[in-house]
Amino acid sequence: MTLLRTYRPARRNQELGFNEASELYNRFFNDERRDCNQFFAVPPANIIEGEEDYRINIAIPGFEKSDFNIELNENLLTISLGKDENQENKNEEQNSYVMREFNFNAFKRSFKISENIDKDKIEASYENGILGLRLPIKEEVLKNTNRSIEVE
């Protein structure tokens, strides 16, 4: 049984039967304005299964703890970032980018979690560019994992 799954809502093109890889290929070669940022709009995540918890680590350097919004709606854990690009430009010199391959001003990443996760004890931290979430498994689930079964 999987306690944690990534969640990617269906796109309109997928519903119509288009292949996502084909669409990516067509957008890259047919778009005159090749903005590399459009292909990497979601930062990478690692999911680690421990004995007592799951941990999600998302690589998203260059932000403050207050920039992140983490919400739990029933079994859907959503991590989002919405930073105003105009505010970012005020803080640094006005540069003219020749190429810009990274710039996460906004993203949304969702994970479906199991009923076996203790939702009241989910913790988040941000250190060295890694947003870390700890999702502890409910104690009653941990206690009930080992049992003997009698043969009748």
C-alpha positions in Angstrom: 0.0 0.0 0.0 1.3 3.4 -0.9 1.0 6.0 1.8 2.1 9.0 -0.4 1.6 9.7 -4.0 2.4 12.7 -6.2 -0.6 14.4 -7.7 -0.6 15.8 -11.2 -4.0 17.0 -12.4 -4.9 16.1 -16.0 -4.4 18.8 -18.6 -6.9 19.5 -21.3 -4.6 18.1 -24.0 -4.1 14.8 -22.1 -7.9 14.5 -21.8 -8.1 14.9 -25.6 -5.5 12.1 -26.1 -2.4 14.1 -26.9 1.0 12.8 -25.7 2.7 15.1 -23.3 6.2 14.3 -24.7 5.0 15.1 -28.2 3.5 18.4 -27.0 6.7 19.3 -25.3 8.7 18.6 -28.4 6.3 20.6 -30.6 6.3 23.6 -28.2 10.1 23.7 -28.1 10.7 23.6 -31.8 7.7 25.6 -32.9 7.9 28.4 -30.4 10.0 31.3 -31.6 10.5 32.6 -28.0 12.3 29.7 -26.4 11.8 30.4 -22.7 13.6 27.6 -21.0 11.7 28.4 -17.8 8.5 27.0 -19.2 9.9 23.5 -19.3 11.1 23.5 -15.7 8.2 25.1 -13.9 8.1 22.6 -11.0 11.2 22.1 -8.7 12.4 18.5 -8.2 11.3 16.6 -5.1 12.7 13.6 -3.2 10.3 11.4 -1.2 12.0 9.3 1.6 10.2 6.5 3.4 11.3 6.0 7.0 10.2 3.6 9.6 8.0 6.2 11.4 7.5 8.9 8.8 7.8 10.1 5.2 9.9 13.0 4.3 9.5 15.2 1.2 12.5 17.4 0.2 12.0 20.0 -2.5 15.0 21.8 -4.0 14.0 25.5 -4.3 16.9 27.8 -3.4 16.8 31.5 -3.0 13.7 32.2 -1.1 12.5 33.0 2.5 10.4 30.7 4.7 7.6 33.2 4.4 7.5 32.9 0.6 6.0 29.3 0.8 2.4 28.4 1.3 1.6 24.9 2.5 -2.0 23.7 2.7 -3.7 20.5 3.6 -7.1 19.9 2.1 -8.4 16.5 3.2 -5.8 14.2 1.7 -4.2 16.7 -0.7 -1.0 18.4 0.5 -0.2 21.4 -1.7 3.0 23.4 -1.6 3.0 26.6 -3.5 5.1 29.7 -4.0 3.9 33.0 -5.4 6.6 35.6 -5.4 6.2 38.9 -7.1 8.8 39.2 -9.9 8.5 43.0 -9.9 9.6 43.1 -6.3 12.5 40.8 -7.1 13.7 43.2 -9.8 13.6 46.2 -7.4 16.1 44.4 -5.1 18.7 43.7 -7.7 20.2 45.8 -10.5 18.2 46.0 -13.7 19.9 43.3 -15.8 19.1 42.2 -19.3 19.3 38.5 -19.4 20.8 36.8 -22.4 19.5 33.5 -21.2 17.6 32.7 -18.0 17.3 28.9 -17.2 16.0 29.1 -13.7 13.5 31.4 -12.0 10.9 30.0 -9.8 8.6 32.9 -9.1 5.6 30.7 -8.8 4.9 27.0 -8.7 2.4 24.6 -7.2 3.2 21.0 -6.2 0.7 18.6 -4.8 0.9 15.2 -3.1 -1.9 12.8 -2.1 -1.4 11.4 1.3 -2.9 8.4 3.0 -5.3 8.3 5.9 -2.4 6.7 7.8 -0.5 10.0 8.0 -0.9 11.9 11.2 -2.1 15.2 9.6 -1.9 17.2 12.9 1.8 16.5 13.2 3.1 17.4 9.7 6.1 19.7 10.0 7.9 21.9 7.5 11.4 23.5 7.5 13.5 25.4 5.0 17.3 25.3 5.2 20.1 25.7 2.6 17.6 25.9 -0.3 15.7 22.7 0.6 12.1 22.8 1.7 11.6 19.8 3.9 8.3 18.3 5.1 8.0 15.5 7.6 4.8 13.4 7.5 4.6 11.1 10.5 2.7 7.9 10.3 0.0 7.5 12.9 1.1 5.6 16.0 -1.8 3.1 15.8 -0.7 2.2 12.3 2.8 1.6 13.5 1.7 -0.5 16.4 -0.6 -2.7 14.2 1.9 -3.5 11.5 3.2 -6.7 13.2 0.7 -9.3 14.1 0.2 -13.0 14.0 -2.4 -14.7 11.9 -4.0 -17.9 13.0 -4.7 -20.7 10.6 -8.2 -22.1 10.9 
